[in-house]
Amino acid sequence: MKNWLKKNNIPHHKIIEENNSKNTVENAIYSMDIVNKKNFNSVTLITSDTHMKRAYILFKELDYYNKISSTIKSHTIANTNNYTKEDQLIAKNLKELYKRIKNSK
């Protein structure tokens, strides 16, 4: 994604890369930690169209300070993907996220 952003003329100083995560749940946790530590007013989530719904839901669950206010928008011309598997992954990831939140308290 970082390379795609650079190719599309996003200034380097506007890109913050989270590269410690091993999965989407960790990416949401670590990224929102960065957002909150740096006290950002808003964030833009960049990911693939098939991954956006799951990522958005996880990030929104961690959005304690309501910095994520946009809605999911598809930027593909034709999306014919079957999202059944994605919905199953969302449920699995939310379960993992809630477990991690509970264990961190």
N, CA, C and O of each residue as an XYZ file, in Angstrom:
420
protein
N       0.812     -1.191      0.000
C       0.000      0.000      0.000
C       0.864      1.266      0.000
O       0.530      2.259     -0.646
N       1.967      1.211      0.730
C       2.850      2.376      0.776
C       3.358      2.723     -0.624
O       3.375      3.892     -1.009
N       3.768      1.712     -1.379
C       4.249      1.954     -2.747
C       3.132      2.504     -3.623
O       3.372      3.388     -4.446
N       1.914      1.993     -3.459
C       0.777      2.481     -4.243
C       0.523      3.945     -3.927
O       0.280      4.743     -4.832
N       0.576      4.303     -2.645
C       0.361      5.697     -2.246
C       1.413      6.617     -2.861
O       1.089      7.694     -3.361
N       2.673      6.185     -2.820
C       3.751      6.988     -3.413
C       3.536      7.166     -4.914
O       3.695      8.265     -5.445
N       3.175      6.079     -5.593
C       2.926      6.156     -7.037
C       1.780      7.105     -7.359
O       1.730      7.671     -8.451
N       0.863      7.279     -6.418
C      -0.286      8.144     -6.618
C      -0.106      9.506     -5.949
O      -1.069     10.178     -5.582
N       1.151      9.881     -5.808
C       1.550     11.230     -5.385
C       1.102     11.645     -3.990
O       0.866     12.826     -3.738
N       0.983     10.684     -3.087
C       0.719     11.025     -1.688
C       2.068     11.381     -1.064
O       3.006     10.588     -1.137
N       2.176     12.557     -0.454
C       3.458     12.966      0.132
C       3.939     11.967      1.183
O       3.157     11.472      1.995
N       5.231     11.683      1.150
C       5.844     10.707      2.054
C       5.524     11.021      3.515
O       5.280     10.107      4.303
N       5.523     12.293      3.879
C       5.291     12.672      5.275
C       3.853     12.409      5.730
O       3.563     12.464      6.926
N       2.959     12.128      4.795
C       1.566     11.832      5.138
C       1.326     10.329      5.323
O       0.234      9.922      5.721
N       2.325      9.517      5.040
C       2.175      8.059      5.110
C       2.791      7.551      6.408
O       3.959      7.810      6.696
N       1.997      6.832      7.183
C       2.510      6.183      8.393
C       2.291      4.695      8.214
O       1.163      4.222      8.080
N       3.378      3.985      8.214
C       3.330      2.550      7.965
C       3.398      1.789      9.282
O       4.312      1.995     10.081
N       2.431      0.915      9.501
C       2.451      0.024     10.667
C       2.920     -1.317     10.144
O       2.217     -1.950      9.355
N       4.090     -1.764     10.564
C       4.634     -2.987      9.995
C       5.009     -4.040     11.043
O       5.842     -4.908     10.781
N       4.398     -3.962     12.222
C       4.669     -4.952     13.266
C       3.597     -6.029     13.346
O       3.803     -7.057     13.992
N       2.477     -5.814     12.711
C       1.355     -6.746     12.840
C       1.543     -7.982     11.967
O       2.232     -7.963     10.947
N       0.901     -9.055     12.414
C       0.929    -10.312     11.673
C      -0.429    -10.642     11.072
O      -0.551    -11.594     10.300
N      -1.460     -9.855     11.423
C      -2.807    -10.090     10.890
C      -3.614     -8.803     10.994
O      -3.123     -7.789     11.489
N      -4.842     -8.853     10.530
C      -5.683     -7.657     10.483
C      -6.026     -7.150     11.881
O      -6.074     -5.941     12.104
N      -6.264     -8.055     12.819
C      -6.585     -7.638     14.190
C      -5.411     -6.852     14.784
O      -5.601     -5.768     15.336
N      -4.208     -7.398     14.669
C      -3.038     -6.690     15.185
C      -2.829     -5.372     14.451
O      -2.455     -4.375     15.070
N      -3.062     -5.351     13.156
C      -2.904     -4.106     12.394
C      -3.844     -3.028     12.920
O      -3.444     -1.872     13.062
N      -5.081     -3.396     13.208
C      -6.041     -2.431     13.755
C      -5.585     -1.945     15.127
O      -5.604     -0.744     15.397
N      -5.179     -2.863     15.987
C      -4.743     -2.497     17.339
C      -3.529     -1.575     17.284
O      -3.535     -0.503     17.888
N      -2.493     -1.987     16.566
C      -1.258     -1.206     16.518
C      -1.457      0.137     15.808
O      -0.898      1.150     16.228
N      -2.242      0.144     14.751
C      -2.475      1.393     14.023
C      -3.262      2.386     14.858
O      -2.932      3.572     14.882
N      -4.297      1.921     15.544
C      -5.073      2.843     16.369
C      -4.269      3.324     17.568
O      -4.509      4.424     18.065
N      -3.320      2.520     18.042
C      -2.400      3.002     19.081
C      -1.597      4.189     18.551
O      -1.429      5.192     19.246
N      -1.105      4.071     17.324
C      -0.353      5.172     16.701
C      -1.246      6.404     16.564
O      -0.844      7.514     16.911
N      -2.452      6.199     16.059
C      -3.394      7.313     15.859
C      -3.652      8.045     17.178
O      -3.645      9.275     17.225
N      -3.878      7.284     18.238
C      -4.196      7.906     19.519
C      -2.969      8.525     20.183
O      -3.083      9.585     20.798
N      -1.806      7.896     20.077
C      -0.583      8.462     20.657
C      -0.189      9.762     19.974
O       0.290     10.691     20.624
N      -0.392      9.826     18.660
C      -0.041     11.034     17.914
C      -1.179     12.048     17.903
O      -1.048     13.140     17.350
N      -2.305     11.670     18.525
C      -3.458     12.556     18.668
C      -3.987     13.078     17.327
O      -4.323     14.254     17.193
N      -4.052     12.185     16.346
C      -4.606     12.564     15.052
C      -6.099     12.853     15.181
O      -6.794     12.228     15.982
N      -6.575     13.787     14.400
C      -8.003     14.110     14.377
C      -8.783     13.169     13.480
O      -9.982     12.966     13.671
N      -8.100     12.595     12.501
C      -8.770     11.686     11.572
C      -7.735     10.756     10.950
O      -6.531     10.999     11.034
N      -8.221      9.693     10.328
C      -7.355      8.753      9.631
C      -8.020      8.341      8.325
O      -9.239      8.428      8.172
N      -7.199      7.893      7.397
C      -7.689      7.312      6.161
C      -7.156      5.893      6.092
O      -5.948      5.667      6.159
N      -8.048      4.960      5.961
C      -7.687      3.550      5.903
C      -7.551      3.143      4.443
O      -8.499      3.267      3.668
N      -6.368      2.657      4.069
C      -6.093      2.245      2.696
C      -5.871      0.739      2.690
O      -4.968      0.235      3.357
N      -6.695      0.025      1.937
C      -6.563     -1.417      1.807
C      -7.295     -1.866      0.553
O      -7.876     -1.047     -0.158
N      -7.269     -3.155      0.283
C      -7.949     -3.679     -0.908
C      -9.460     -3.688     -0.707
O      -9.946     -3.653      0.423
N     -10.201     -3.734     -1.816
C     -11.665     -3.695     -1.716
C     -12.226     -4.898     -0.977
O     -13.210     -4.764     -0.250
N     -11.627     -6.064     -1.143
C     -12.135     -7.256     -0.464
C     -11.800     -7.257      1.023
O     -12.411     -7.996      1.795
N     -10.853     -6.452      1.421
C     -10.408     -6.397      2.811
C     -11.013     -5.213      3.560
O     -10.986     -5.183      4.790
N     -11.558     -4.237      2.835
C     -11.981     -2.977      3.440
C     -13.061     -3.152      4.507
O     -12.957     -2.572      5.587
N     -14.079     -3.932      4.223
C     -15.188     -4.065      5.167
C     -14.678     -4.595      6.510
O     -15.004     -4.044      7.561
N     -13.889     -5.652      6.473
C     -13.358     -6.252      7.703
C     -12.441     -5.281      8.428
O     -12.561     -5.099      9.639
N     -11.536     -4.662      7.704
C     -10.614     -3.713      8.326
C     -11.376     -2.546      8.951
O     -11.094     -2.145     10.080
N     -12.341     -2.008      8.213
C     -13.119     -0.879      8.716
C     -13.842     -1.246     10.013
O     -13.833     -0.470     10.969
N     -14.460     -2.413     10.048
C     -15.194     -2.835     11.247
C     -14.247     -2.966     12.435
O     -14.574     -2.517     13.533
N     -13.090     -3.569     12.236
C     -12.135     -3.727     13.328
C     -11.597     -2.378     13.806
O     -11.514     -2.132     15.009
N     -11.232     -1.507     12.865
C     -10.728     -0.189     13.242
C     -11.805      0.601     13.976
O     -11.518      1.278     14.963
N     -13.031      0.514     13.501
C     -14.135      1.245     14.125
C     -14.360      0.758     15.558
O     -14.659      1.563     16.440
N     -14.222     -0.537     15.797
C     -14.378     -1.079     17.147
C     -13.328     -0.510     18.107
O     -13.589     -0.365     19.302
N     -12.166     -0.195     17.594
C     -11.087      0.346     18.416
C     -11.067      1.873     18.451
O     -10.185      2.464     19.076
N     -12.003      2.499     17.806
C     -12.011      3.951     17.659
C     -12.643      4.620     18.889
O     -13.751      5.152     18.823
N     -11.921      4.579     19.997
C     -12.419      5.116     21.260
C     -12.702      6.616     21.186
O     -13.585      7.119     21.881
N     -11.963      7.317     20.357
C     -12.075      8.770     20.317
C     -12.791      9.266     19.062
O     -12.738     10.455     18.748
N     -13.451      8.375     18.354
C     -14.262      8.714     17.180
C     -13.494      9.489     16.115
O     -13.954     10.525     15.636
N     -12.332      8.984     15.754
C     -11.540      9.604     14.694
C     -11.919      9.045     13.321
O     -11.645      9.662     12.291
N     -12.546      7.883     13.321
C     -12.949      7.265     12.063
C     -14.441      7.535     11.875
O     -15.279      6.956     12.566
N     -14.753      8.407     10.949
C     -16.154      8.781     10.776
C     -16.662      8.552      9.359
O     -17.847      8.743      9.085
N     -15.788      8.150      8.471
C     -16.211      7.958      7.087
C     -16.933      6.627      6.918
O     -16.898      5.764      7.796
N     -17.570      6.486      5.797
C     -18.239      5.228      5.482
C     -17.388      4.457      4.485
O     -16.495      5.012      3.845
N     -17.679      3.183      4.368
C     -16.938      2.348      3.424
C     -17.370      2.717      2.012
O     -18.562      2.777      1.710
N     -16.390      2.963      1.154
C     -16.676      3.284     -0.239
C     -15.840      2.381     -1.121
O     -14.642      2.215     -0.893
N     -16.458      1.810     -2.110
C     -15.739      0.941     -3.032
C     -15.131      1.784     -4.139
O     -15.790      2.667     -4.689
N     -13.895      1.517     -4.460
C     -13.207      2.247     -5.524
C     -12.843      1.330     -6.682
O     -11.874      1.575     -7.401
N     -13.624      0.278     -6.853
C     -13.378     -0.625     -7.963
C     -14.470     -0.442     -9.012
O     -15.584     -0.025     -8.696
N     -14.146     -0.751    -10.234
C     -15.112     -0.597    -11.323
C     -16.189     -1.669    -11.246
O     -17.380     -1.360    -11.288
N     -15.784     -2.903    -11.136
C     -16.744     -4.002    -11.057
C     -16.287     -4.975     -9.970
O     -15.213     -5.570    -10.061
N     -17.106     -5.121     -8.965
C     -16.749     -6.006     -7.865
C     -17.738     -7.154     -7.830
O     -18.893     -6.977     -7.441
N     -17.287     -8.331     -8.236
C     -18.163     -9.498     -8.283
C     -17.728    -10.548     -7.262
O     -18.062    -11.726     -7.398
N     -16.987    -10.124     -6.244
C     -16.496    -11.060     -5.237
C     -17.637    -11.595     -4.383
O     -18.621    -10.901     -4.129
N     -17.488    -12.838     -3.947
C     -18.420    -13.438     -3.008
C     -17.912    -13.115     -1.609
O     -16.803    -13.506     -1.246
N     -18.713    -12.405     -0.823
C     -18.260    -11.946      0.479
C     -18.629    -12.879      1.623
O     -18.471    -12.501      2.783
N     -19.118    -14.092      1.338
C     -19.462    -15.038      2.399
C     -18.252    -15.334      3.261
O     -18.337    -15.294      4.489
N     -17.129    -15.631      2.632
C     -15.903    -15.920      3.381
C     -15.468    -14.698      4.184
O     -15.026    -14.830      5.325
N     -15.589    -13.534      3.605
C     -15.200    -12.302      4.297
C     -16.062    -12.089      5.537
O     -15.547    -11.682      6.579
N     -17.355    -12.356      5.446
C     -18.233    -12.213      6.610
C     -17.833    -13.188      7.718
O     -17.924    -12.856      8.900
N     -17.396    -14.376      7.344
C     -16.920    -15.348      8.339
C     -15.630    -14.850      8.995
O     -15.441    -15.002     10.202
N     -14.755    -14.260      8.198
C     -13.515    -13.703      8.745
C     -13.795    -12.525      9.674
O     -13.113    -12.354     10.684
N     -14.790    -11.719      9.338
C     -15.163    -10.596     10.207
C     -15.573    -11.121     11.576
O     -15.106    -10.618     12.598
N     -16.438    -12.124     11.604
C     -16.886    -12.699     12.876
C     -15.709    -13.264     13.665
O     -15.609    -13.051     14.873
N     -14.829    -13.975     12.991
C     -13.650    -14.563     13.644
C     -12.729    -13.465     14.181
O     -12.244    -13.555     15.309
N     -12.491    -12.430     13.372
C     -11.604    -11.350     13.794
C     -12.191    -10.546     14.944
O     -11.460    -10.148     15.851
N     -13.491    -10.301     14.924
C     -14.114     -9.579     16.034
C     -14.004    -10.380     17.330
O     -13.755     -9.812     18.394
N     -14.186    -11.673     17.244
C     -14.049    -12.532     18.416
C     -12.630    -12.420     18.988
O     -12.449    -12.289     20.199
N     -11.631    -12.473     18.106
C     -10.234    -12.341     18.543
C      -9.980    -10.962     19.140
O      -9.305    -10.840     20.162
N     -10.519     -9.926     18.505
C     -10.329     -8.562     18.989
C     -10.912     -8.403     20.389
O     -10.247     -7.869     21.277
N     -12.140     -8.857     20.595
C     -12.782     -8.746     21.909
C     -12.005     -9.515     22.968
O     -11.916     -9.070     24.112
N     -11.447    -10.652     22.605
C     -10.630    -11.448     23.537
C      -9.382    -10.677     23.931
O      -9.014    -10.641     25.105
N      -8.731    -10.058     22.951
C      -7.526     -9.284     23.234
C      -7.835     -8.063     24.103
O      -7.070     -7.732     25.009
N      -8.953     -7.396     23.823
C      -9.344     -6.227     24.617
C      -9.613     -6.664     26.055
O      -9.166     -6.008     26.997
N     -10.334     -7.759     26.226
C     -10.657     -8.264     27.555
C      -9.385     -8.636     28.313
O      -9.271     -8.345     29.504
N      -8.437     -9.268     27.645
C      -7.197     -9.699     28.293
C      -6.249     -8.537     28.605
O      -5.362     -8.669     29.448
N      -6.437     -7.394     27.922
C      -5.550     -6.250     28.164
C      -5.997     -5.406     29.345
O      -5.265     -4.524     29.793
N      -7.188     -5.669     29.848
C      -7.707     -4.860     30.973
C      -7.267     -5.399     32.295
O      -7.614     -4.840     33.336
